[in-house]
Amino acid sequence: MPDPCATLPSMSGPPQLAVFHPSAGERDALLAALERHGWRTGVLPAPVTGMRPWLDEPYDALLIAPFGGWEEPVHLVALARAVAGVRPLIALTQGHSLEQRLAALQAGADDALAWSGDARELLARIGGLLRRQRLASGWLECAELRIDLIDRRVTRLGRPISLPLREFDLLTRLARVPDRIVPRDALWRAVWKIDFDPGTNRIEVHMSRLRAKVDRGFGWPMLMTARGHGYGLRSRRDGMVRAGRA
């Protein structure tokens, strides 16, 4: 589930997540869960031993556990906020404590949640933060695709892909919600600005052309069709697109 952003992000390969956790056992379990999902990780030492690794580590998002025995959790969150800069900061709480979530958010965390061994929600939230930040910077990225929303340029694995207006808009609409099926009526609204399906095969024609440019000659197909429903963009080689409105 790649999606990084630093001052401007590396934008290639899976995200790099820097992790600080005062419990070595819980930290190692967390790192193992993250790496099983294809994320790169780096371990940060306790701030009292020096802040240089916190400042120099080339990470895309920062994940900390300030409530695991740390004396001043709020101060740690505030320190991490200053270090992370524009990069997403996520705080782990102990259990589903509303007080800890509120304290972390008020101190500067972008999100706060409990982690109980299943990394899927954590990664989904981090991915959402990275996507929003990337979008605010004028970029979208999904796996091997990189989309410049300002100059309307697309590359896959660094190879330029020339797209006319409609195909670019179709790809962008799918890339905003990767791994989801975008219904045909939503594509008509987003790309052609009409609120009804005119009953033509215009979408199919453009999607066929888009697939030839985005998928042909690469290692795996990213564009997926849900017949009778719509289209989706996969973020992983072995991923599936989910049905439903997007």
SVG drawing of the C-alpha trace seen along z (x, -y; Angstrom):
<svg xmlns="http://www.w3.org/2000/svg" viewBox="-29 -23 51 35">
<polyline fill="none" stroke="black" stroke-width="0.4" points="0.0,0.0 2.6,-2.6 2.0,-6.3 4.8,-8.5 5.3,-12.2 8.2,-14.1 9.1,-17.6 8.5,-16.4 8.4,-12.6 10.6,-10.0 7.5,-8.9 9.1,-5.5 8.8,-2.2 6.8,-1.5 6.5,-4.1 9.2,-4.4 7.7,-4.5 9.8,-5.6 8.7,-4.0 9.4,-4.8 8.0,-2.4 9.5,-2.2 8.7,1.5 11.1,3.6 8.8,6.6 5.7,4.6 7.8,2.6 9.2,5.8 5.8,7.3 4.5,4.0 7.5,3.8 6.9,7.4 3.2,6.7 4.0,3.6 6.7,5.3 4.4,8.3 2.3,5.7 5.2,4.5 6.1,1.3 9.6,0.3 10.4,-0.6 13.0,-2.2 13.5,-2.3 14.0,-5.5 15.8,-5.6 14.4,-7.3 14.7,-11.1 16.8,-11.3 19.6,-9.5 19.8,-12.1 17.5,-13.6 19.8,-13.2 18.2,-10.0 14.8,-11.6 16.0,-14.5 18.0,-12.6 15.9,-9.4 14.4,-9.7 10.9,-8.6 7.5,-9.4 5.5,-9.1 6.2,-8.9 4.6,-6.4 5.1,-6.8 3.7,-5.1 3.8,-8.0 1.6,-6.3 3.7,-3.2 5.4,-4.2 6.6,-7.6 6.6,-10.2 5.2,-13.1 3.2,-11.6 1.9,-15.0 5.4,-16.5 6.6,-13.6 3.8,-14.1 4.6,-17.8 8.3,-17.0 7.4,-14.5 5.2,-17.0 8.0,-19.5 10.3,-16.9 7.9,-15.4 7.1,-18.8 4.6,-18.3 4.9,-14.5 2.0,-12.5 2.3,-11.8 0.3,-8.9 0.2,-8.1 -0.6,-4.7 -2.8,-4.6 -3.1,-1.9 -6.4,-0.3 -9.3,-2.3 -8.8,-5.3 -10.7,-8.3 -8.6,-10.5 -5.4,-9.3 -6.7,-9.9 -7.8,-13.4 -4.5,-14.2 -2.5,-13.0 -4.6,-14.9 -4.6,-18.1 -0.8,-17.8 -0.4,-17.7 -0.9,-14.1 -2.7,-13.7 -4.3,-10.5 -4.4,-8.4 -5.6,-4.8 -5.0,-1.6 -3.1,1.3 -3.9,4.8 -1.9,6.9 -3.8,6.4 -2.0,3.8 -4.7,3.3 -6.6,0.4 -3.3,-1.3 -2.0,-1.0 -5.3,-2.2 -5.2,-5.3 -1.6,-6.1 -2.3,-5.5 -5.2,-7.9 -3.0,-10.6 -0.3,-10.2 -2.8,-10.3 -4.4,-13.5 -1.0,-15.1 0.2,-14.0 -3.0,-15.4 -2.5,-18.7 1.0,-18.8 -0.4,-18.3 0.5,-14.6 -1.2,-11.3 0.6,-8.0 -0.7,-4.4 1.8,-1.6 4.0,-2.2 1.9,-5.1 2.8,-8.7 0.3,-11.4 1.2,-15.1 -2.2,-16.9 -0.8,-20.3 1.2,-19.6 -1.1,-16.6 1.7,-14.2 1.7,-10.4 4.5,-8.0 4.6,-4.3 8.0,-3.0 9.4,-6.3 8.2,-5.7 6.1,-8.7 2.5,-7.9 0.9,-10.4 -2.8,-10.8 -5.4,-13.0 -7.8,-15.0 -10.6,-12.4 -8.2,-9.5 -6.2,-11.5 -9.4,-12.5 -10.6,-8.9 -7.3,-7.7 -7.2,-10.4 -10.7,-9.6 -9.7,-5.9 -6.4,-6.8 -8.2,-8.9 -9.8,-5.8 -7.4,-2.9 -8.7,0.7 -12.3,-0.5 -14.8,-0.1 -15.9,-3.5 -19.4,-3.1 -20.1,-4.2 -22.4,-7.0 -19.7,-8.5 -17.3,-8.5 -19.9,-10.2 -20.2,-12.9 -16.5,-13.3 -15.2,-13.3 -18.1,-14.4 -20.0,-16.5 -23.4,-14.8 -25.7,-13.3 -27.0,-10.4 -25.7,-7.5 -26.4,-8.4 -26.2,-4.7 -23.2,-5.0 -20.0,-3.0 -17.8,-6.1 -16.4,-5.0 -15.6,-1.6 -13.7,-3.0 -11.7,-5.4 -10.9,-2.7 -9.7,-0.4 -7.3,-3.0 -6.3,-3.8 -5.6,-0.1 -3.4,0.1 -1.3,-2.7 -1.2,-2.1 -0.9,1.7 0.5,2.9 4.2,3.7 4.3,3.7 4.5,6.6 0.9,6.7 -2.5,5.0 -3.5,2.2 -6.9,1.3 -9.7,3.7 -13.2,4.0 -16.3,5.0 -18.7,5.8 -22.0,4.0 -20.7,1.8 -17.6,-0.2 -13.8,-0.2 -11.0,-0.2 -7.3,-0.7 -5.3,1.8 -2.5,0.6 -0.9,4.1 -0.1,6.9 -2.1,9.4 -4.7,6.9 -8.4,7.0 -10.8,4.1 -13.8,3.8 -17.3,3.5 -19.5,0.6 -19.8,-3.0 -16.6,-5.1"/>
</svg>
